[in-house]
Amino acid sequence: MKPKQLREQTDAELRSLLEEQSTLLNQLRYNHTITALENPARIRKVRKEIAVIKTLQHERFNATLKVVREEAAKVLGKTMKKEAPAASSAPAEAGKAKAGMPAKAEKAKAGKTAKAAKASKAAK
């Protein structure tokens, strides 16, 4: 089916069509492994039709979600915006590990530098 025809169908019809196409795709793949298909390009066509159906479902979901968010904003009397995460205000201390470095890694790094210092003193 063409996307224009699919857009005219209801959500329930799209769900049933998606299920049918998924079953057909599985059958085609199974038959293709056993014997050569008469038209192996049909697998690609069915896969693309499944993608179009899923895209339409996703578009409808996003449109519904947008409407719900707008209604919620009206009810709450404010606009709903994503808040940016707060930046850390604590300055990094000298000699401390970089942000996100695990404590074990910090200790291992400190231990390696201490060993290297002892080795250089012993070599002199």
N, C-alpha and C positions, 0 to 999 in steps of 0.2 A: 504494500500500500504506500501511497505517497504521503508525505508529512501533512499535506493539506487535508487529506481524508482522515488521517489519524487525529488531527486537532479537533475535528467535528465529533469525535466519539467521547463518551462519558468516561469517567475514571474506572468504573467497573468493567466497561468494555475493554479499556486499555489493559487492565489487569488480566482479564481472561485471554486476551490476544497475546500478551507477554508470556503467559503460562503455555499457551499453545505453541508459540514460536520457540520457546526454550525446550519444550519436549521434542519438537521437530528437529531442532539443532542437535540434540543428544542422539536422536535416532539416525540422523545423517552421519554424524561422527562415528557412531557404532558401525553402521553399514559400510562406511568408507574404510574402516580398519579391516573388515572381513573381505569385502570385494570392492573392485573399482566402481565408483559411482558413474552413472551416465553423464551427469553434469556436476562435476565437483565445485564449480563456481557457485552453485546454489548454497553451499555452506557459507560463503562470504556474504551472499545476499541476505540470508536469514540472520546472520550475525549483525549486519548493519541495520536491519529492520528492528532487531532487539535494541540496538543502541539508540535508534530514533525514538522508540517507545519510552525507554528509560529517560531520555532527555526531556521528552514532553512531560512525563510524570514529575521530573525534577523542577521544570519550569513552573508547573502548576503548584507544586508544593511551595516554592519560593514566593510565588505571587500571593498565595494564601497567607504565608508567614508575614509578608510585608503588610498586608491588610490588618492582620491581628496585632502586629506591633504598633501600627498607626492608631488603631482603636484603643490599645492599652495606653498609649501616650496621651490620647484625648481624655481618657478616664482619669489618669493620674495627673493631668494638667501640666505635664512637662514633656520635653522631648527626651527620648531615650538615646543616649550616646554611650559609646564604649569609653570607659575610663582608661587613661594611660596608666601603666604601672608606675608606682612611685619610685624614683631613683634613690639609691642608698645615700644618705647624707653623711655617713661616717667616713672620715678620710682614711685611706689605707695607711697603716702604720709601717714604718721602715722595718725591714727584716721579716715581715709577715708574708705568708704565701699569697699567691695571686687568688683572686676571687674564684671560687669553684674548685680550687685545688684541695683534694682530700687531705686530712691530717696525716694519714699514713704516708702519702706521697711527699708531704713536707718533711716528715721525719727522715724518710729514706734519703731525700736530697741533702738534708743537713748531715746525715751520717756519712754519705759519700764524700762530701766536701771536707769533713773532719779527717777521714781516712787519707784523702789526697794530701792534706796538709802534713799529716804525720809522715807520709811516704816521702814527701819532698824534704822534710827536715832530716830524715834518716839517710837520704841520698847525699846530703852535704857533709 
